[in-house]
Amino acid sequence: SSSKEESFSNNSKQITSDAAVGYTIQQGMQRGVISVAVGLTVGGLASIVLARGGGSTRKVLTGFGGGVGLGSAWTKCSIELEQLLKDC
């Protein structure tokens, strides 16, 4: 109940800490979709260049790219949440 009453300034608007956490998670999920797509694309292109024979090596490189994208989005969202919760 006290967390709902707490508010802070973000872009000159007063919002509750619950709304700020929800917004941060939503932004993180949107960033995750974009990062995974970019990672899969870059990994796929790298696999075409590096694994000319095809097969499972291309799949592994493409999957690695998607994992890197997901990991970067997760880390960014985690850092933002930690900073947000520290400020509240």
N, C-alpha and C positions, 0 to 999 in steps of 0.2 A: 504494500500500500504506500509506503514511503517512497519507493522507487518511482511510482507513478506521479507523485507530487513533485519530485525533483525535475528541474528543467535547466536547460543551458542554452546558450546562444549559438546558433549555427546559421551563417549567412544572414545575420540580423533578424532571425525569427526565433521565437521561443517555442521549443518543442519538448515533449516529455522524453525522458531517457528510454522508455519502452518503445516509443515511436522511432527514436534515433537508432536503436539496436535493430528494429525491424527493417528500417530503411537501409542500414549498412549491410544486413544479410541479403536483402533484395539486390542491392548493387553488386554484392559479391557473387550472387548466382548469375546475374547478367554478365558480369566480367568472366565468370567461369565458362559460360557457353562460348563466348567469343575466343577466349584463350585456348580452349580445347580445339575449336575449329581451326584456329591459326596453327596450333601445334600439329594437328593432323595434316594440314596442308603442307607445312614446311617439312614435316617428317616424310610425307609421301613424296614430295619433290626430291628430298635428299635420298630417299630409297631408290628412286629411278636413276639418280646419278651414281650412287655408290654400289648398288646391287643390280648390276645389269642382267644377271641371269634370272632374276625373279625368285619366286618361291617364298619360303618362310622368312628369309632375311628382309624382304620388303615389308612384310607384315610386322615384323619386330621393330624395324626402324619407324614405321608409321605409328605404331602403338606407343613407342617411346616418345615421339613428338607430342602425341595426345596427353600422355602422362605428365610431361614437362609443362604443358599448358595448364592442365588441371592443378598441378602442384604450385605453380606460380600464382594462380588465382586464389587458391586456398590460403597460401601464405599471406598474400596481400590482405585478404578479408580478415584473417586472424590478427594481423598487426593492427588493422583499423579498429577491430572490436576491442582489443586490449587497450588501445589508446583511448577509445571512447569510454570504456568502463573505468579507466584510471581517472579520466576527467570528471566523471559523475560524482 
